[in-house]
């Protein structure tokens, strides 16, 4: 089975590369033609562009943004000024997401889901904790999503438990199902879902699947999509691979499933067998997720509808979702804390999750713990970890014991010594790979979602996250953290090499971390 799947993946990737090859060749010929046309004016052209590159460097230095990311591009432009400037414009600048952002903005008027009014809940939160209310207000302002009273939120410490609930909710669907994932792959998990979806379509349920084209490039082909369409399951891909552009970096890394406006699911798991431990390519796959009800579903339905309507001609309408598709079941003081579901966008000037983590580390008094599969920190977030630990906060990071990407794992470890010296505790999950993404501070505030502690998640990808305050789901998250750390191995300074050559290698790896 595993060998067959590997062969299938190679076939899909090869097919996608071959299909994209004519576009790459055409772009190469265009660039070559321009270069030939400009050849007689090479000296003048080079002089003008050199001046422009120098001005560009000054612009980059003065621009507000992540320091480590700017240093990488300054190094590239120092080595190759002209190609470096062009590469930055195409691949390093946030403006590469401008076209995608415009496409998403263009469908705002067609989104049939209305977000809740945040003001009453924000005021109540301020009366309980003004400082944490400021954090929620910041995230709400940057992302446009409201803080809400939390109805119910059920935590699942492994993907297979979450999948059981997803499949159960799918079987109960009456009107519609929205499914949006970074990776979709044939296997036990996906086939079980397709079997149910096919039956529900026959019952009149409107089912829509949105997947990331690059995220699923080796796992989900045009043939797979055609098969779903034939069954009556609507399927679209996000940001398809058509031409080589900087926007190819801006992937839909979100994981969302909404059923009938009654329940929503999110977390780290993709729709592939390793996420539910049907396969074990890297030992036990440690992932987490949650099931949520109440007003929060409205936010997740909005997220999906926005991306779907920007990707498909078959728009989601008010007729499908209804005017009162979510019943507010929390009234008065009978609710389980607060929740703010939101998504990150590379088209925004502010990196919401990166700034949120910095803010929470600055507020933490007793402890702050993180789950992440990758640890590639920008200067601001790294300094926040160091400062929190140095002032006595119990800061911990749970990382994989078995890596899925060895180069990224080695880059992640290049940060260990500095963090350990500051007092940050790092645990590597001995049974296998950690794909969970979460944080928890002082038993009162935490988040669960799709955001890794790396440059791609924090700056380049579309991600979704749920920020909770005083919700009982945080108790379950803390217990899971404790269990994972008990099953792992704590790294110490004695584990880290300290030789000059090793430190130079670490420094070099960290320079190029923003590219990974």
HELIX and SHEET records of a PDB file:
HELIX    1   1 UNK A    2  UNK A   38  1                                  37    
HELIX    2   2 UNK A   39  UNK A   41  5                                   3    
HELIX    3   3 UNK A   42  UNK A   62  1                                  21    
HELIX    4   4 UNK A   67  UNK A   79  1                                  13    
HELIX    5   5 UNK A   81  UNK A   87  1                                   7    
HELIX    6   6 UNK A   88  UNK A   92  3                                   5    
HELIX    7   7 UNK A   94  UNK A   97  5                                   4    
HELIX    8   8 UNK A   98  UNK A  106  1                                   9    
HELIX    9   9 UNK A  108  UNK A  110  5                                   3    
HELIX   10  10 UNK A  119  UNK A  128  1                                  10    
HELIX   11  11 UNK A  130  UNK A  143  1                                  14    
HELIX   12  12 UNK A  159  UNK A  171  1                                  13    
HELIX   13  13 UNK A  188  UNK A  202  1                                  15    
HELIX   14  14 UNK A  222  UNK A  230  1                                   9    
HELIX   15  15 UNK A  246  UNK A  249  5                                   4    
HELIX   16  16 UNK A  273  UNK A  276  5                                   4    
HELIX   17  17 UNK A  296  UNK A  311  1                                  16    
HELIX   18  18 UNK A  318  UNK A  321  1                                   4    
HELIX   19  19 UNK A  352  UNK A  363  1                                  12    
HELIX   20  20 UNK A  379  UNK A  390  1                                  12    
HELIX   21  21 UNK A  406  UNK A  413  1                                   8    
HELIX   22  22 UNK A  416  UNK A  422  1                                   7    
HELIX   23  23 UNK A  455  UNK A  455  1                                   1    
HELIX   24  24 UNK A  456  UNK A  460  3                                   5    
HELIX   25  25 UNK A  473  UNK A  486  1                                  14    
HELIX   26  26 UNK A  493  UNK A  495  5                                   3    
HELIX   27  27 UNK A  500  UNK A  511  1                                  12    
HELIX   28  28 UNK A  513  UNK A  515  5                                   3    
SHEET    1   A 9 UNK A 148  UNK A 149  0                                        
SHEET    2   A 9 UNK A 338  UNK A 344 -1                                        
SHEET    3   A 9 UNK A 463  UNK A 469 -1                                        
SHEET    4   A 9 UNK A 445  UNK A 449 -1                                        
SHEET    5   A 9 UNK A 438  UNK A 441 -1                                        
SHEET    6   A 9 UNK A 367  UNK A 371 -1                                        
SHEET    7   A 9 UNK A 394  UNK A 400  1                                        
SHEET    8   A 9 UNK A 425  UNK A 429  1                                        
SHEET    9   A 9 UNK A 489  UNK A 490 -1                                        
SHEET    1   B 7 UNK A 153  UNK A 156  0                                        
SHEET    2   B 7 UNK A 289  UNK A 292 -1                                        
SHEET    3   B 7 UNK A 263  UNK A 267 -1                                        
SHEET    4   B 7 UNK A 256  UNK A 259 -1                                        
SHEET    5   B 7 UNK A 176  UNK A 181 -1                                        
SHEET    6   B 7 UNK A 206  UNK A 212  1                                        
SHEET    7   B 7 UNK A 234  UNK A 238  1                                        
SHEET    1   C 2 UNK A 284  UNK A 286  0                                        
SHEET    2   C 2 UNK A 432  UNK A 434  1                                        
END                                                                             
